[in-house]
């Protein structure tokens, strides 16, 4: 049977032998790879206090509207495949709209030119099928 010897594996404070060493040497790279996949999947959380246009990296936008109303602009819908979550924190409305390019081409959010988040209770999820924007949850 393999034994665990207290010596000083970096980050663990112990040295491992045999099967235990194999498990650690196998799991550590897997954990790193999973972390990269998770980061790539979930994108960035962005806190904004002023008008903001969503970028490719964004997935969650927290609009801190205590200082006044905030306008959030969705990216152009063509080719967009991620979802966007917008959460309001603060006392003023947060309005989410398609890009000027999309509005000029008649692209709306569920047939509306904008969605207003009027309470801190709601987080809105916007999705695209590559040609239209949809509001799928208001939780």
C-alpha positions as CSV (number, residue, x, y, z in Angstrom):
1,X,0.0,0.0,0.0
2,X,1.2,3.5,-0.8
3,X,2.0,5.8,2.0
4,X,1.7,9.5,2.5
5,X,4.9,11.0,3.9
6,X,4.9,14.4,5.5
7,X,7.6,16.3,3.6
8,X,6.5,19.3,1.6
9,X,4.7,19.0,-1.7
10,X,4.3,22.6,-2.8
11,X,0.9,23.9,-1.9
12,X,0.0,20.7,0.1
13,X,2.6,20.4,2.8
14,X,3.0,16.7,2.2
15,X,5.0,14.5,-0.2
16,X,3.1,11.7,-1.9
17,X,4.4,8.3,-3.2
18,X,3.1,5.8,-5.7
19,X,-0.6,5.9,-6.6
20,X,-1.2,9.0,-4.5
21,X,1.5,10.9,-6.5
22,X,-0.2,9.6,-9.7
23,X,-3.6,10.9,-8.6
24,X,-2.3,14.3,-7.7
25,X,-0.2,14.6,-10.9
26,X,-3.3,13.7,-12.9
27,X,-5.8,15.8,-11.1
28,X,-3.9,19.1,-10.8
29,X,-3.7,19.6,-14.6
30,X,-7.4,18.5,-14.9
31,X,-8.4,21.1,-12.4
32,X,-6.4,23.8,-14.2
33,X,-8.1,22.8,-17.5
34,X,-11.5,22.8,-15.9
35,X,-10.9,26.3,-14.5
36,X,-9.9,27.6,-18.0
37,X,-13.1,26.1,-19.5
38,X,-15.2,27.6,-16.8
39,X,-13.6,31.0,-17.2
40,X,-14.1,30.8,-21.0
41,X,-17.7,29.7,-20.6
42,X,-18.8,32.3,-18.1
43,X,-17.0,35.4,-19.3
44,X,-16.6,38.5,-17.2
45,X,-18.7,40.1,-14.6
46,X,-18.7,43.9,-15.2
47,X,-19.8,46.5,-12.7
48,X,-20.9,49.8,-14.3
49,X,-22.0,53.1,-13.0
50,X,-22.6,54.9,-16.3
51,X,-23.9,54.1,-19.8
52,X,-22.2,51.0,-21.1
53,X,-22.0,48.9,-24.3
54,X,-21.6,45.2,-23.8
55,X,-18.4,43.6,-25.2
56,X,-17.5,40.0,-26.3
57,X,-16.0,39.3,-22.9
58,X,-19.0,40.3,-20.9
59,X,-21.6,37.8,-19.6
60,X,-22.9,39.6,-16.5
61,X,-23.4,43.3,-16.2
62,X,-24.2,44.7,-12.7
63,X,-25.5,48.2,-13.2
64,X,-25.0,50.3,-10.1
65,X,-27.6,53.0,-10.7
66,X,-27.6,54.8,-7.4
67,X,-26.1,57.9,-9.2
68,X,-28.8,58.0,-11.9
69,X,-30.3,56.1,-14.8
70,X,-28.0,53.9,-16.9
71,X,-28.4,52.8,-20.5
72,X,-26.9,49.4,-21.4
73,X,-26.5,48.7,-25.1
74,X,-26.5,45.1,-26.4
75,X,-23.8,44.2,-29.0
76,X,-24.9,43.8,-32.7
77,X,-27.0,40.7,-32.8
78,X,-25.4,39.2,-36.0
79,X,-23.1,36.3,-34.9
80,X,-23.8,36.8,-31.1
81,X,-24.3,33.4,-29.5
82,X,-23.8,34.0,-25.7
83,X,-26.4,35.1,-23.2
84,X,-26.2,38.4,-21.3
85,X,-27.4,38.9,-17.7
86,X,-28.1,42.4,-16.6
87,X,-28.7,43.1,-12.9
88,X,-29.7,46.5,-11.5
89,X,-28.4,47.7,-8.1
90,X,-29.4,51.1,-7.0
91,X,-32.3,53.5,-7.1
92,X,-32.6,54.5,-10.8
93,X,-33.8,52.7,-13.9
94,X,-31.6,50.7,-16.1
95,X,-32.6,50.5,-19.7
96,X,-31.3,47.8,-22.1
97,X,-31.5,48.4,-25.8
98,X,-30.2,46.8,-29.0
99,X,-27.3,48.5,-30.8
100,X,-28.0,51.5,-33.0
101,X,-27.2,49.3,-36.0
102,X,-29.7,46.6,-34.9
103,X,-32.4,49.2,-34.2
104,X,-31.8,50.7,-37.7
105,X,-32.4,47.2,-39.1
106,X,-35.6,46.7,-37.2
107,X,-34.0,44.3,-34.7
108,X,-35.7,44.6,-31.3
109,X,-35.9,42.8,-28.0
110,X,-39.1,40.7,-28.1
111,X,-40.7,43.4,-30.3
112,X,-39.7,46.2,-27.9
113,X,-37.0,48.9,-28.6
114,X,-35.8,48.5,-25.0
115,X,-36.3,46.8,-21.7
116,X,-36.4,48.8,-18.5
117,X,-35.3,47.3,-15.2
118,X,-37.1,49.3,-12.6
119,X,-36.4,47.4,-9.4
120,X,-33.4,45.8,-7.8
121,X,-35.3,42.6,-7.5
122,X,-34.8,41.7,-11.2
123,X,-32.0,40.3,-13.2
124,X,-32.7,40.0,-16.9
125,X,-31.2,37.4,-19.3
126,X,-31.0,38.3,-22.9
127,X,-30.3,35.8,-25.6
128,X,-29.8,35.9,-29.4
129,X,-30.4,33.4,-32.1
130,X,-28.0,35.4,-34.3
131,X,-30.7,37.4,-35.9
132,X,-33.0,38.6,-33.0
133,X,-32.8,39.5,-29.3
134,X,-35.0,37.8,-26.7
135,X,-35.7,38.4,-23.0
136,X,-35.9,34.9,-21.6
137,X,-35.9,35.5,-17.8
138,X,-36.8,38.3,-15.5
139,X,-36.0,36.9,-12.1
